[in-house]
Amino acid sequence: MPKSSFNIPPSTTNPSGEERTVGYEFEFTGVEMPEAGGIIQSLYGGKLREISTYEYAVEESRFGTFKLELDAQLFREKKYEKVLKSVGVDLASFKNIDSIEDALKDLASSVVPFEIITPPMPLSDMDELNLLVDRLREMKAKGTGSSFIYAFGMHINPEAPELSAGSILNHLRAYVLLDPWIRKDAAINMSRKITPYINSFEEDYIDHILQPDYQPGMDQLIRDYIGFGNSRNRALDLLPLFMHIDDILTSSLIEETLTRSRPTYHYRLPNCSLEDPEWSIASEWNRWVFVETMAADKKMLDRYSRARLRLKRESMVRFEHKWLQLMTRWAHEIH
């Protein structure tokens, strides 16, 4: 199968019976936002608009609005103005504030990536994004592997096929079972491994959710997820989905300020290796499809959940290695 081919998940429709959508977030540097916006405009149409020095948008494309941002809240929301004022520097007194903001942007972009946030794309149109990756690569965009300090990632936001507690729990269980294999197969970059942005779930939480008698309602599922210390910095972040389902409860339990409500899983793990001609977004998406495949097979999911609990209980040493081998065999059989 060509590396650019996107696998079809078990469920292709959302709770309303419409075709599911998927949003992507690309982190990179080396191509300025106006240039990247021009690429998007040339591929998908629309109008390029400058919102600020640190934020652009391509509006009214044939897929909706693409956003382009410097991936730092400090700059997008101009919080640096308050910081500078605290040390006696008032930017309002400068005549050429645009040149100052440009200098700040240039300084930040050496370590803080630009980000393209796509609109929700129908499953059947995801291959259109290969064109964007190819053009960014032609423009010498720098991705995860371009520098040891680039902890750049690509986030995938698949619309949830169901919004029930049972379905979400099945996806969560499938993910924690497959996480070791996904990390190895995706060759997650060392610069990303040492950051806190894609932490694995803790063992006590994994043990809790894999118990056969754990069948929570939505309220309990949300409370347990947050109560076990799961923040937005998990490789699979469920906070946006929980905000969509019950924003009052979720907001009351977290202190996060960057969590956006949306009816999607927020899969944060993949590299964004635009510099590598062998890398493709389809390969990253296809690893997520393994998660959905296991989640959709209740008997298989139950069997491997029990197997992990048993293997951990019976293994004095090398539990992680043994579990990785088992999940690798399963993935090869499914493939």
C-alpha positions as CSV (number, residue, x, y, z in Angstrom):
1,M,0.0,0.0,0.0
2,P,1.5,3.4,-0.9
3,K,2.6,5.5,2.1
4,S,0.1,8.2,1.1
5,S,-2.9,5.9,1.3
6,F,-5.3,6.6,4.2
7,N,-6.9,3.5,5.8
8,I,-10.6,3.6,6.4
9,P,-11.7,3.3,10.1
10,P,-14.4,0.8,11.2
11,S,-17.0,3.7,11.6
12,T,-17.2,6.4,8.9
13,T,-20.2,8.3,10.2
14,N,-20.7,10.6,13.2
15,P,-23.5,10.5,15.7
16,S,-25.7,12.4,13.3
17,G,-25.1,9.8,10.5
18,E,-22.9,12.2,8.4
19,E,-19.5,11.5,7.2
20,R,-16.9,11.9,9.9
21,T,-14.3,14.6,9.7
22,V,-10.7,14.9,10.9
23,G,-8.7,18.0,11.7
24,Y,-4.9,18.2,11.6
25,E,-2.4,20.5,13.3
26,F,1.0,20.8,11.7
27,E,4.0,22.3,13.7
28,F,7.0,23.4,11.7
29,T,9.3,26.3,10.9
30,G,11.3,27.5,7.9
31,V,8.3,28.8,6.0
32,E,6.8,32.1,7.0
33,M,3.1,32.2,7.7
34,P,2.2,34.5,4.7
35,E,4.0,32.0,2.4
36,A,2.3,29.0,4.0
37,G,-1.0,30.8,3.7
38,G,-0.3,31.4,0.0
39,I,0.4,27.7,-0.5
40,I,-3.0,26.8,1.2
41,Q,-4.8,29.5,-0.9
42,S,-3.2,28.1,-4.2
43,L,-4.3,24.6,-3.3
44,Y,-7.7,25.0,-1.8
45,G,-8.8,28.6,-2.7
46,G,-10.0,31.1,-0.2
47,K,-8.8,34.5,1.0
48,L,-5.7,35.1,3.0
49,R,-6.2,37.4,6.0
50,E,-3.6,38.8,8.5
51,I,-5.2,38.8,11.9
52,S,-2.0,39.9,13.7
53,T,1.8,39.6,13.4
54,Y,1.4,36.1,14.9
55,E,-1.8,34.9,13.3
56,Y,-3.2,34.5,9.8
57,A,-6.2,32.7,8.3
58,V,-7.2,31.4,4.9
59,E,-10.9,31.9,4.9
60,E,-13.6,30.6,2.6
61,S,-11.5,27.8,1.1
62,R,-13.4,24.8,-0.3
63,F,-12.9,23.0,3.1
64,G,-13.4,26.0,5.4
65,T,-11.0,28.1,7.4
66,F,-7.3,27.2,7.8
67,K,-5.6,29.0,10.7
68,L,-1.9,29.8,10.8
69,E,-0.4,30.8,14.2
70,L,2.9,31.2,16.0
71,D,2.4,28.3,18.4
72,A,2.8,30.4,21.6
73,Q,0.0,31.8,23.6
74,L,2.3,34.5,24.9
75,F,2.6,36.0,21.4
76,R,-0.8,35.3,19.9
77,E,-2.6,37.0,22.8
78,K,0.2,39.7,23.1
79,K,0.8,38.8,26.8
80,Y,4.4,40.0,26.3
81,E,3.0,43.6,26.5
82,K,2.1,43.0,30.1
83,V,5.5,41.4,30.8
84,L,7.4,44.3,29.3
85,K,5.3,46.8,31.1
86,S,6.2,45.1,34.4
87,V,9.8,46.0,33.7
88,G,9.1,49.6,32.6
89,V,8.8,49.1,28.8
90,D,5.6,50.5,27.3
91,L,5.3,49.4,23.7
92,A,2.6,52.0,23.1
93,S,5.3,54.7,23.3
94,F,7.2,53.3,20.4
95,K,6.5,54.7,16.9
96,N,7.2,51.5,15.0
97,I,5.6,48.7,17.0
98,D,5.3,46.5,13.9
99,S,9.1,46.2,13.6
100,I,9.4,45.3,17.3
101,E,6.7,42.6,16.9
102,D,8.5,41.3,13.8
103,A,11.8,41.1,15.7
104,L,10.0,39.2,18.6
105,K,8.5,36.8,16.0
106,D,11.9,36.1,14.4
107,L,13.4,35.4,17.8
108,A,10.6,33.1,18.9
109,S,10.4,31.2,15.6
110,S,13.9,29.7,16.1
111,V,12.4,27.6,19.0
112,V,8.6,28.0,18.8
113,P,7.0,26.5,15.7
114,F,4.5,27.9,13.3
115,E,1.3,25.9,13.2
116,I,-1.3,25.2,10.5
117,I,-4.7,24.2,11.9
118,T,-6.9,22.7,9.2
119,P,-10.7,22.8,9.2
120,P,-12.4,19.5,9.8
121,M,-11.8,17.5,6.7
122,P,-14.2,14.7,5.5
123,L,-12.6,11.3,5.7
124,S,-12.9,11.0,1.9
125,D,-10.9,14.2,1.4
126,M,-7.9,13.6,3.7
127,D,-5.6,12.7,0.8
128,E,-5.9,16.4,-0.3
129,L,-3.6,17.2,2.6
130,N,-0.8,15.3,0.8
131,L,-0.6,18.2,-1.6
132,L,0.0,20.6,1.3
133,V,2.8,18.4,2.8
134,D,4.5,18.2,-0.6
135,R,4.4,21.9,-1.1
136,L,5.7,22.7,2.4
137,R,8.5,20.2,1.8
138,E,9.4,21.8,-1.5
139,M,9.6,25.1,0.4
140,K,12.1,23.5,2.8
141,A,9.9,23.5,5.8
142,K,11.7,22.2,8.9
143,G,10.0,19.6,10.9
144,T,10.6,17.3,13.9
145,G,13.9,15.9,12.7
146,S,15.5,19.1,11.4
147,S,17.1,19.9,14.8
148,F,17.5,18.1,18.1
149,I,15.6,21.0,19.8
150,Y,12.6,20.8,17.5
151,A,9.9,19.0,19.6
152,F,7.4,19.6,16.8
153,G,4.4,17.4,16.5
154,M,1.3,16.8,14.4
155,H,-2.0,16.6,16.2
156,I,-4.9,14.6,14.7
157,N,-8.4,15.4,15.8
158,P,-10.8,12.6,14.6
159,E,-14.4,13.3,15.1
160,A,-15.8,10.8,17.6
161,P,-18.1,8.2,15.9
162,E,-20.2,8.0,19.1
163,L,-20.5,10.3,22.2
164,S,-21.4,7.6,24.7
165,A,-19.3,6.7,27.8
166,G,-19.0,3.2,26.5
167,S,-17.6,4.1,23.2
168,I,-15.1,6.7,24.6
169,L,-13.9,4.1,27.2
170,N,-13.4,1.5,24.5
171,H,-11.2,4.0,22.5
172,L,-9.3,4.9,25.7
173,R,-8.7,1.3,26.5
174,A,-7.6,0.5,23.0
175,Y,-5.2,3.4,23.1
176,V,-3.5,2.5,26.3
177,L,-3.1,-1.1,25.1
178,L,-1.5,0.0,21.8
179,D,0.5,3.0,23.1
180,P,3.9,1.2,23.5
181,W,3.6,-0.3,20.0
182,I,2.6,3.0,18.4
183,R,5.5,4.9,20.0
184,K,8.0,2.3,18.7
185,D,6.4,2.0,15.2
186,A,6.2,5.8,14.8
187,A,9.8,6.3,15.9
188,I,8.9,9.2,18.2
189,N,11.7,11.7,18.1
190,M,13.9,12.0,21.3
191,S,13.3,15.7,21.5
192,R,9.6,15.0,21.9
193,K,10.0,12.1,24.3
194,I,11.8,14.3,26.9
195,T,9.1,17.0,26.8
196,P,6.0,16.7,29.0
197,Y,3.6,17.2,26.0
198,I,3.0,13.5,25.1
199,N,3.1,11.7,28.4
200,S,1.8,8.2,28.6
201,F,-1.0,7.4,31.0
202,E,0.1,6.4,34.5
203,E,-0.1,2.7,35.4
204,D,-2.6,3.2,38.2
205,Y,-5.0,4.8,35.8
206,I,-4.5,2.1,33.1
207,D,-5.1,-0.6,35.7
208,H,-8.3,1.2,36.8
209,I,-9.9,1.5,33.4
210,L,-9.0,-2.0,32.2
211,Q,-10.8,-3.7,35.1
212,P,-13.6,-5.8,33.6
213,D,-16.2,-4.4,36.0
214,Y,-15.3,-0.8,35.2
215,Q,-18.4,0.5,33.4
216,P,-18.8,4.1,34.3
217,G,-21.4,6.6,33.2
218,M,-20.2,9.8,31.5
219,D,-20.0,11.8,34.7
220,Q,-17.8,9.1,36.4
221,L,-15.7,8.7,33.3
222,I,-14.9,12.4,33.3
223,R,-14.3,12.6,37.0
224,D,-12.0,9.6,37.0
225,Y,-10.0,10.8,34.0
226,I,-9.3,14.2,35.7
227,G,-9.1,12.8,39.2
228,F,-6.2,10.5,38.2
229,G,-4.2,13.6,37.1
230,N,-4.6,13.4,33.4
231,S,-3.9,16.9,31.9
232,R,-4.0,18.0,28.2
233,N,-0.4,16.7,28.0
234,R,-1.3,13.1,27.3
235,A,-0.6,11.5,23.9
236,L,-4.4,11.0,23.7
237,D,-6.0,14.1,25.3
238,L,-9.7,13.6,26.1
239,L,-10.3,17.0,27.6
240,P,-11.6,18.7,24.4
241,L,-14.1,15.9,24.0
242,F,-15.2,16.1,27.6
243,M,-15.6,19.8,27.3
244,H,-17.9,19.3,24.3
245,I,-20.0,16.7,26.2
246,D,-20.2,18.4,29.6
247,D,-18.4,21.8,29.7
248,I,-19.7,22.7,33.1
249,L,-18.5,19.6,34.8
250,T,-15.2,19.5,33.0
251,S,-14.4,23.2,33.5
252,S,-15.1,22.8,37.2
253,L,-12.5,20.1,37.5
254,I,-9.6,21.5,35.5
255,E,-7.4,24.6,35.6
256,E,-6.5,24.3,31.9
257,T,-6.9,27.6,29.9
258,L,-6.0,26.2,26.5
259,T,-8.5,23.4,26.2
260,R,-10.9,23.9,23.3
261,S,-14.3,22.2,23.2
262,R,-14.7,19.9,20.2
263,P,-16.4,16.6,19.4
264,T,-13.1,14.9,18.7
265,Y,-10.4,12.8,20.1
266,H,-7.2,14.9,20.4
267,Y,-4.3,12.6,19.4
268,R,-1.1,14.5,20.1
269,L,1.6,11.8,19.7
270,P,2.8,11.9,16.0
271,N,6.0,13.6,14.8
272,C,5.6,16.2,12.1
273,S,8.6,15.2,10.0
274,L,8.0,17.5,7.0
275,E,11.7,17.5,6.2
276,D,11.7,13.7,5.7
277,P,10.6,12.5,2.2
278,E,9.7,9.1,3.6
279,W,7.3,10.6,6.2
280,S,3.6,11.0,5.5
281,I,0.5,12.1,7.4
282,A,-1.3,8.9,6.2
283,S,1.2,6.7,8.1
284,E,0.4,8.6,11.3
285,W,-3.3,8.5,10.6
286,N,-3.2,4.8,9.9
287,R,-1.7,4.1,13.4
288,W,-4.7,5.8,14.9
289,V,-7.0,3.5,12.8
290,F,-5.4,0.6,14.7
291,V,-6.8,2.1,17.8
292,E,-10.3,2.5,16.3
293,T,-10.1,-1.1,15.0
294,M,-9.4,-2.5,18.4
295,A,-12.0,-0.2,20.0
296,A,-14.7,-1.5,17.6
297,D,-14.1,-5.2,18.4
298,K,-15.4,-5.6,22.0
299,K,-14.4,-9.2,22.3
300,M,-10.9,-8.5,21.2
301,L,-10.7,-5.4,23.4
302,D,-11.8,-7.4,26.5
303,R,-9.4,-10.2,25.7
304,Y,-6.4,-8.0,25.5
305,S,-7.4,-5.9,28.5
306,R,-7.5,-9.0,30.6
307,A,-4.3,-10.2,29.1
308,R,-2.5,-7.0,30.0
309,L,-3.7,-7.1,33.6
310,R,-2.7,-10.8,33.9
311,L,0.7,-10.3,32.2
312,K,1.5,-7.4,34.5
313,R,0.5,-9.4,37.6
314,E,2.5,-12.5,36.6
315,S,5.6,-10.8,35.2
316,M,8.4,-10.1,37.7
317,V,10.6,-8.5,35.0
318,R,10.4,-7.2,31.4
319,F,6.7,-6.7,31.5
320,E,6.9,-3.7,29.1
321,H,9.0,-5.7,26.6
322,K,6.6,-8.7,26.7
323,W,3.6,-6.4,26.2
324,L,5.2,-4.6,23.3
325,Q,5.9,-7.9,21.6
326,L,2.3,-9.0,22.0
327,M,0.9,-5.8,20.5
328,T,3.4,-5.9,17.7
329,R,2.2,-9.4,16.7
330,W,-1.4,-8.2,16.9
331,A,-0.7,-5.2,14.7
332,H,1.1,-7.3,12.1
333,E,-1.8,-9.8,12.0
334,I,-4.4,-7.0,11.6
335,H,-2.3,-5.3,8.9
